[in-house]
């Protein structure tokens, strides 16, 4: 069955409302496959899939399984799910998303992007350059309002995931690594050698590679690759506003000047990796013009309100990412003439907080005039006692249970007192539900 043309398969997705699974479903439907799915509740992804005639069962039910060729499920689905049980009873192959990737991408020309930071942005930039390629990205790009470019193509831009080692199943033709900072070490038995070996295997499986050599690990590799040394290769960075939107201009080696949406040295670095990955595919002028189609991605320096109070939503949930985001916010504040930057931080997972505690204690030292800290977003972990008051006392933070967007202001609650922020710049930092609180949805 797995040797059949994928465009002729009937594929059922369990947990189809999640961004990773819905992305695969949308992409495979565009390739011609017949798609169905199920989940426990309605959501925006499911509403869209229904609009393109994908039948979806709510909640999970064994009746959703009939004559499909393949069942794919998200990581959180357990073996006792009634649809998995029914599929196995009917001898229908059942794959996790991780297992399915190898089959889905095996005949594609994959530009596979991974790394601890910047992979979603770099993937979206490369997708903007390769306008005729399919794409599956880990966040919605504002260029086409989705995490998937739903077109038939032999080539695809794919954001690969190192957190569960599934990047090793992405069949890279071109492997792009933004950095290899240790993260998600639970997937690697907390063993750095196993972690780095996975990156070696990823790069070794590709025909072409593109890496940031100023990463401490990537810089040690003796491999044939297009290599970016940001401090040497990226010059004359400048920042401008166009229609109140942030743009970075920079020169890359001997390739001339480029312009890309966003602020910061990390933005120029991500764009440079995308340019180097594309340089063997098309001429420089086309790359330069197509890169301007990139308009940012949701939850990455996502400016959701302008005016007296500017609100920026950012997914940064690691110290390295927070420092880069706050540097970009400072640049934006300077150009906008704003004097005060308020950071609202929702720590993401107890394990990440503890693994990177010193980094979190230091990452707010610059470009943060006031720090507001929300409760830790557990992401399924058991609570761990942490004395946040003591650990972050040097920042004199305000601790609050929740924030709320009310009209054009942001409110946060300190005991029975409601404090309003009505001017300056507020930046929300985190991968939990802070994005909905900032938008007044929750």
Residue pairs with C-beta under 8 A, 6 or more apart in sequence:
1 69
1 70
1 93
2 93
2 103
4 69
6 28
6 31
6 32
6 33
6 103
6 104
6 107
7 31
7 32
7 33
8 32
8 33
9 33
9 34
9 69
9 70
10 33
10 34
10 36
10 67
10 68
10 69
10 70
11 25
11 28
11 33
11 34
11 35
11 36
11 68
11 69
11 70
11 71
11 72
12 35
12 36
12 37
12 38
12 64
12 65
12 68
12 70
12 71
12 72
12 83
12 87
13 21
13 22
13 24
13 25
13 35
13 36
13 37
13 38
13 71
13 72
13 73
13 74
14 21
14 37
14 38
14 39
14 60
14 71
14 72
14 73
14 74
14 77
14 81
14 83
14 84
15 21
15 38
15 39
15 73
15 74
15 76
15 77
16 22
16 25
16 37
16 38
16 39
16 45
16 46
16 49
16 54
16 56
17 39
17 41
17 42
17 43
17 45
17 46
18 39
18 45
18 74
19 45
19 138
19 139
19 147
20 74
20 97
20 138
20 161
21 37
21 72
21 73
21 74
21 97
22 45
22 46
22 48
22 49
22 147
23 136
23 137
23 147
23 148
24 72
24 97
24 100
24 104
24 136
25 35
25 37
25 49
25 54
26 48
26 49
26 52
26 146
26 148
26 150
27 104
27 134
27 136
27 148
27 150
27 156
28 35
28 104
29 35
29 52
29 54
29 150
30 134
30 148
30 150
30 151
30 152
31 134
31 152
32 152
35 49
35 54
36 54
36 55
36 56
36 57
36 64
36 68
37 46
37 49
37 54
37 55
37 56
37 57
38 56
38 57
38 58
38 59
38 60
38 61
38 64
38 83
39 46
39 56
39 58
39 59
39 60
40 58
40 59
40 60
41 58
41 59
42 58
46 56
46 58
49 56
50 56
57 63
57 64
60 81
60 82
60 83
61 82
61 83
62 82
62 83
62 85
62 86
64 83
65 71
65 83
65 86
65 87
65 90
65 92
68 87
68 92
69 92
69 93
70 92
70 93
70 95
70 100
71 83
71 84
71 87
71 92
71 93
71 94
71 95
72 94
72 95
72 96
72 97
72 100
73 81
73 83
73 84
73 94
73 95
73 96
73 97
74 96
74 97
75 96
75 97
75 98
75 164
77 84
78 84
84 94
87 93
87 94
88 94
95 103
97 166
98 164
98 165
98 166
98 169
99 169
101 166
101 169
101 170
101 171
102 169
102 171
105 156
105 158
105 169
105 170
105 171
106 171
107 154
108 134
108 154
108 155
108 156
108 171
109 154
109 155
109 156
109 173
110 155
110 156
110 158
110 170
110 171
110 172
110 173
110 174
111 126
111 130
111 133
111 155
111 156
111 157
111 158
111 172
111 173
111 174
111 176
111 277
112 158
112 160
112 167
112 170
112 171
112 172
112 173
112 174
112 175
112 176
112 202
112 206
113 119
113 122
113 123
113 126
113 157
113 158
113 159
113 160
113 176
113 177
113 178
114 159
114 160
114 161
114 162
114 167
114 170
114 175
114 176
114 177
114 178
114 202
115 122
115 162
115 177
115 178
115 179
115 180
115 181
115 212
116 162
116 178
116 179
116 180
116 181
116 182
116 183
116 318
116 320
117 178
117 179
117 181
117 266
117 318
117 320
117 321
117 324
118 178
118 179
118 266
118 269
118 270
119 138
119 159
119 160
119 178
120 137
120 138
120 139
120 159
120 297
120 300
120 315
121 262
121 267
121 270
121 297
121 300
122 176
122 178
122 270
122 271
122 273
122 274
123 135
123 137
123 138
123 157
123 158
123 159
124 137
124 139
124 141
124 143
124 294
124 296
124 297
125 260
125 270
125 271
125 274
125 291
125 294
126 157
126 176
126 274
126 277
126 278
127 133
127 135
127 137
127 141
127 143
127 149
127 157
128 141
128 143
128 290
128 291
128 292
128 293
128 294
129 274
129 275
129 278
129 282
129 287
129 290
129 291
130 155
130 157
130 278
130 281
130 290
131 290
131 293
132 151
132 153
132 155
133 149
133 151
133 153
133 155
133 156
133 157
134 148
134 149
134 150
134 151
134 152
134 153
134 155
134 156
134 157
135 141
135 148
135 149
135 156
135 157
135 158
136 147
136 148
136 156
136 157
136 158
136 159
137 147
137 148
137 157
137 159
137 297
138 147
138 159
138 161
139 147
139 297
139 298
139 299
139 300
139 315
140 146
140 147
140 297
140 298
141 147
141 294
141 295
141 296
141 297
141 298
142 295
142 296
142 297
142 298
143 293
143 294
143 295
149 157
158 170
160 166
160 167
160 170
160 172
160 202
161 167
162 183
162 184
162 198
162 199
162 202
163 183
163 184
163 187
164 184
164 187
165 187
165 188
165 198
167 198
167 202
168 198
168 201
168 202
168 205
170 202
171 205
172 202
172 205
172 206
173 206
173 207
173 208
174 206
174 207
174 208
174 209
174 210
174 277
175 202
175 203
175 205
175 206
175 208
175 209
175 210
176 209
176 210
176 211
176 273
176 274
176 277
177 199
177 202
177 203
177 209
177 210
177 211
177 212
177 215
177 218
178 212
178 269
178 270
178 273
179 212
179 215
179 218
180 195
180 196
180 199
180 215
180 217
180 218
181 215
181 318
181 320
182 192
182 195
183 318
185 191
185 192
185 195
185 355
186 351
188 194
188 195
188 198
196 217
199 217
199 218
200 221
203 209
203 211
203 221
203 223
203 225
204 223
208 225
208 226
208 277
208 280
209 223
209 224
209 225
209 226
210 225
210 226
210 227
210 228
210 273
210 276
210 277
211 218
211 221
211 223
211 225
211 226
211 227
211 228
212 218
212 228
212 230
212 269
212 273
213 219
213 227
213 228
213 229
214 228
214 229
214 230
214 231
226 276
226 277
226 279
228 234
228 269
228 272
228 273
228 276
230 265
230 268
230 269
230 272
233 252
233 253
233 272
234 250
234 251
234 252
234 265
234 268
234 269
234 272
235 250
235 251
235 252
236 249
236 250
236 251
236 257
237 248
237 249
237 250
237 265
237 268
238 248
238 249
238 250
239 246
239 247
239 248
239 249
239 263
239 331
239 335
240 247
240 249
240 335
241 247
241 335
241 336
244 306
245 261
245 295
245 303
246 261
246 262
246 263
246 301
246 303
246 328
246 331
246 332
246 335
247 259
247 260
247 261
247 262
247 263
248 259
248 260
248 261
248 262
248 263
248 264
248 267
248 268
248 271
249 257
249 258
249 259
250 257
250 258
250 268
250 271
250 272
251 257
251 258
252 258
252 272
252 275
255 275
255 279
255 284
256 284
256 288
258 271
258 272
258 275
258 288
258 291
259 288
259 291
259 292
260 267
260 268
260 271
260 291
260 292
260 294
261 294
261 295
261 296
262 296
262 301
262 328
263 301
263 328
263 331
263 332
264 324
264 327
264 328
264 331
265 324
265 327
266 324
266 328
267 328
271 291
271 294
274 291
275 287
275 291
278 287
279 287
296 302
299 313
299 314
299 315
299 435
300 314
300 315
301 312
301 314
301 325
301 328
302 312
302 313
302 314
303 310
303 311
303 312
304 311
304 312
304 313
304 438
304 439
305 311
305 408
307 408
308 408
308 422
308 423
309 408
309 409
309 410
309 421
309 422
309 423
309 424
309 425
309 426
310 332
310 336
310 338
310 424
310 425
310 426
311 405
311 410
311 425
311 426
311 427
311 428
311 438
312 329
312 332
312 425
312 426
312 427
312 428
313 427
313 428
313 434
313 435
313 438
313 439
314 321
314 325
314 427
314 428
314 429
315 321
315 430
315 431
315 435
316 322
316 324
316 325
316 429
316 430
317 347
317 348
317 352
317 429
317 430
317 431
318 352
318 356
318 359
319 356
319 359
319 360
319 362
319 363
320 359
320 363
322 345
322 360
322 363
322 364
322 429
323 363
323 366
325 427
325 429
326 341
326 343
326 363
326 364
326 366
326 367
326 368
326 427
327 366
327 367
329 341
329 367
329 425
329 427
330 341
330 366
330 367
332 338
332 425
333 339
333 341
333 425
336 425
338 424
338 425
339 424
340 369
340 370
340 423
340 424
340 425
341 367
341 368
341 369
341 370
341 424
341 425
341 427
342 368
342 369
342 370
342 371
342 372
342 421
342 424
342 425
342 426
342 427
343 364
343 368
343 370
343 371
343 372
343 427
343 429
344 372
344 373
344 374
344 403
344 410
344 412
344 426
344 427
344 428
344 429
344 434
344 438
345 364
345 371
345 372
345 373
345 374
345 429
345 430
346 373
346 374
346 375
346 376
346 377
346 428
346 429
346 430
346 432
346 433
346 434
347 353
347 360
347 373
347 374
347 376
347 377
347 430
348 376
348 377
348 379
348 430
348 431
348 432
349 376
349 377
349 378
349 379
349 381
350 376
350 378
350 381
350 382
350 383
350 384
350 386
351 381
353 360
353 376
353 386
354 384
354 386
357 391
361 391
361 392
361 394
364 371
364 395
368 395
369 424
370 398
371 392
371 395
371 396
371 397
371 398
372 397
372 398
372 399
372 400
372 403
372 412
373 388
373 392
373 397
373 398
373 399
373 400
374 400
374 401
374 402
374 403
374 430
374 434
374 437
375 401
376 383
376 386
377 430
377 431
377 432
377 433
377 434
379 431
379 432
388 399
389 399
398 412
398 414
398 419
399 414
400 412
400 413
400 414
401 413
402 412
402 413
402 437
403 410
403 411
403 412
403 413
403 434
403 437
403 438
404 410
404 411
404 412
404 413
404 437
404 440
405 411
405 437
405 438
405 439
405 440
406 420
406 440
408 422
409 420
409 421
409 422
410 420
410 421
410 426
410 438
411 418
411 419
411 420
411 421
412 418
412 419
412 421
413 419
426 438
428 434
428 435
428 437
428 438
433 442
436 442
